[in-house]
Amino acid sequence: MLAEVDRSTLVGKRNAALVLLGFAAAARVSELVALDLAAAVEAEHGYDVTLYRKKVRKHTDTPILYGIDPTTCPVRALRAYLAACGSSEGPLFVRVDRWDRGALGRRRRSVR
C-alpha cells in the first residue's frame, strides 16, 4: 500500500503517517481523524499518542515505537509529516488541497 505513495509531497507524507500510525496503534479511522497535535507527544521510544477509543469509551495512552525498516516506521513517517506540516496546534491530520497546502485550523470529519 505504501509503495505507491509519493512521500515527497505533503499529501503523501500525511497518507503514509495515517496508514502507519493507524496500524501501529490498531486505531480506527475515526480515532485517527479526531487526534490533535497535543495528543502526539514525542518520547524516547518514539511517540506517546492519546487516543479516544470509541468502542470502550475512554482515552488510552498508546506508545508508538520505532520500526526496523525506515520505510515502514510510524515514528519516522509521523515526524516527517509534522515537519512538513509546520503547525504547532490544531488537528493532527488535515485536508491537503491540490496545490499541496494544508487547511490548518479546520476540523475535518474525514481525510481524503
C-alpha positions in Angstrom: 0.0 0.0 0.0 2.8 2.4 0.8 4.8 1.6 -2.3 2.6 3.8 -4.5 2.6 6.8 -2.1 4.7 9.8 -3.2 6.3 10.8 0.1 7.9 14.0 -1.4 4.5 15.7 -1.2 2.5 16.8 1.9 -0.3 14.5 0.8 2.0 11.5 0.6 3.6 12.3 4.0 0.1 12.6 5.5 -1.2 9.4 4.0 1.9 7.4 5.0 1.7 8.7 8.5 -2.0 7.9 8.7 -1.6 4.3 7.5 1.5 3.6 9.6 0.1 5.2 12.8 -3.2 3.5 12.4 -1.5 0.1 12.0 0.9 0.7 14.9 -1.9 1.9 17.2 -4.5 -0.5 16.0 -6.8 2.5 15.6 -9.9 3.1 13.7 -10.1 5.9 11.1 -12.5 7.9 13.3 -10.0 7.7 16.2 -7.1 8.9 14.0 -9.0 11.8 12.4 -10.1 13.1 15.9 -6.4 13.5 17.0 -5.0 16.9 17.9 -1.3 17.8 17.7 -1.2 17.8 21.5 -2.3 14.1 21.6 1.0 13.0 20.0 3.9 13.6 22.4 7.4 12.8 21.3 9.2 10.4 23.7 12.5 8.4 23.9 10.9 5.3 22.4 9.0 7.2 19.7 5.7 8.8 20.4 3.0 8.6 23.1 -0.3 9.0 21.5 -3.5 9.6 23.5 -6.4 8.1 21.6 -10.1 8.2 22.5 -11.2 4.6 21.9 -14.9 4.8 20.9 -15.6 1.1 21.5 -14.6 1.2 25.2 -15.4 4.9 25.6 -12.2 6.0 27.3 -8.8 7.6 26.5 -5.8 5.3 26.2 -2.1 6.2 26.1 -0.6 4.2 23.2 3.2 4.0 22.7 4.2 4.2 19.1 7.6 2.5 18.7 10.3 2.9 16.1 10.1 0.3 13.3 13.1 -1.7 12.0 12.6 -0.7 8.4 12.7 3.1 7.9 10.2 3.0 5.1 7.5 1.4 7.3 8.4 3.1 10.6 5.4 5.0 12.0 7.6 7.3 14.1 9.7 8.5 11.2 6.6 8.9 9.0 4.8 11.0 11.6 7.9 13.1 12.3 8.3 13.8 8.5 4.7 14.7 8.2 4.8 17.1 11.3 8.0 18.7 9.9 6.3 19.3 6.5 3.0 20.4 8.1 4.6 23.2 10.1 1.8 23.6 12.6 2.0 23.6 16.4 -1.7 23.4 17.4 -4.9 22.1 16.0 -5.9 18.9 14.3 -3.1 16.4 13.6 -4.3 15.3 10.2 -5.7 18.0 7.9 -7.1 18.2 4.4 -4.5 19.0 1.8 -5.5 20.7 -1.5 -4.2 20.0 -4.9 -1.6 22.7 -4.5 -0.1 20.8 -1.6 -1.3 23.2 1.0 -2.8 22.0 4.3 -6.0 23.5 5.6 -4.7 24.1 9.1 -7.0 25.0 11.8 -10.1 23.5 10.3 -11.5 20.3 11.7 -12.5 17.6 9.1 -14.7 14.6 9.6 -12.7 12.5 7.1 -9.3 12.7 5.5 -9.1 12.1 1.8 
